[in-house]
Amino acid sequence: MNEAVKTCVDARLNVFTQYYEVPSELQTEVADFTQRITALGEACATVQEFEERFAQSDLNGSYVALLGRLTPKAAEMTAEQKAAAKETYRSMVSKEEIADDIADDIRDSVKLRAESDFASAGRKILSEVGLLDDVTRVSNAVDDAGRFGKFLGGLFRKK
């Protein structure tokens, strides 16, 4: 097998040992896949030929399906990776932004509650005085008149 093609084959096969845990029930499938991809690699003269034939064959689908059924290994992060992850987190979310979001949520909740309580109190007063039905009728009449006015305006508008 050509060294360049061998590198491509090994890159795919090393994924099974370096990044995934292969359970015993999938060992035979992985071994079968290993034999099939090795045979394909031996039959190809160039990397381009190998990649084209791999993509067009059912090996590509088998590879993706196998990886989907395996459990990834836990990877230990280096100090540099940890520092980069912390910096990324800090750049994405700051304490000030979180505090501002919480304050906005509280303000909106209080505002909605106050508006609801105010409307409820107004309806209660109108009901106690006996004007709620009258106010509702007048409000409905005003809404109906507005809709009728828009309808008439729409009929006579230039097109």
N, C-alpha and C positions, 0 to 999 in steps of 0.2 A: 504494500500500500504506500502511496506517495506520502511524504512527510507532511505536506500542507493539508492533504485530505485527512490524514491521521489526526492532525491538530483539531480539525473540525469535528471529527467523530468523538475524540476524547473530550472536547469541550462540552458536548451534549451529555456524554456518559458520566462525566465528573460531577454534574449537577446532582445526580442521584446520591452520591456519597458525601459531597461537600455541604449541600444545602438542605437535604431532605432526609427524613427517617423513612426507611423502606420496611414496612411491616412484613412479617413472614408470609402472609397470604398473598402478597404482591411480588415476592421474590422471583417466582417463575415467570411472571409477566415481564419483569425488568430483565431477567436473563434472556428471554425470547427477544425482547426489543434489542438488547445488546448484540445478539447474534445477527439479527436482521440488519441493523445499522452498520455493523462491521462488514457484513457481506456486501452491502451497497458501497461502502467506502473502498473495498478492494476492487470493485468493478469499475470504479471511476478513476479517470486519469488526472483530472484537474479539480480544483476546489469549486470552480464555477459549475462544472458538470455535476459534482456531488450535491451542491446546494439546490440546483434546479431539479434534479431527480428526487431529492429528499422532499422538497416542497410539493412536488406533484404526486408523490406516492402516499400511501396510507400511513407511512411512518410518522409523518408530521402530525397527523391527527392522533395517532397512538401516543406520541410523545406528550402532547398537550393533555390528553386524557389521563395519562399516568401521573403527570405532575399535579393535576387537579385532585387526585385521590391520595396524595402523599401529605404527610405532616411536615411543615418546615421546621428545621432545627432552630433552636434559640441561638442567636448570635450575640456574643459578648462585644460590646462597643468599646472602641479604643477611647483614650482620654480626648483625643482630637475630635472624634465623632460626637462624644458627649458634649463637648464645648460648643461644637457647631450646632447641635440640636438645641441646646439652651439658648444660643444666640438667635436662632431662627424663631424659637418660641417668643423670646423677648421682642423681636422685631414685629411679630404678628400681633401680639396682644400686650398692651401696657396696662399697668394698674390704674392709670388715669382713665383710660378708655372703659375699663370694666366699671369703675366707680361712676363715670358719666352715664353709662348704660343703665346701671341700677337706679341712679337718681332719676333718669328719664322715665323708667318703668314705674317707679313710685309716684312721680308727679302725675303721669297719665292715669294711674289707678285712682289716685285721690280726686283728680278732676272729674273722671267719669262717675265716681261715687257721689260727689257733690252735686253734679248735674242731675243724676238720677234721684237723689234725695230731694232736691229743690223741686223737680217736676212732680214728684209724689206728694210733697207737701202742698203744692199749688192745687193739685187735683183734689186733695182732701179738703182744703178750705173751700173750694168751689162746690164740692159735694155737700158740705155742711150747710152752706148758705143756700143751696138749691139752685145754683147757676150752672152746674157742670153740664147738664143737658143742653141748655141754651148756648153755652160757649162752644160745645161740640158741634151743634147745628150751624152756628155762624162760621166756625172754622172750616167745616166741610163745604159750606156755600162759597166761601172765599176761594178755597182750593178748586172747586168746580168751575168758578168764574175764570180763574187763571188758566185752567186747561182749555176752556172754551175759547178764551181770547187767543191763546197760542194756536188753536185749531183754525180760527178765522184768519189770523195773521198768515198762517201757512197757505191758506187757499188763495189769498190775494198777493202773495209775494211773487216778484218777478222770477222767472225761470230762465 
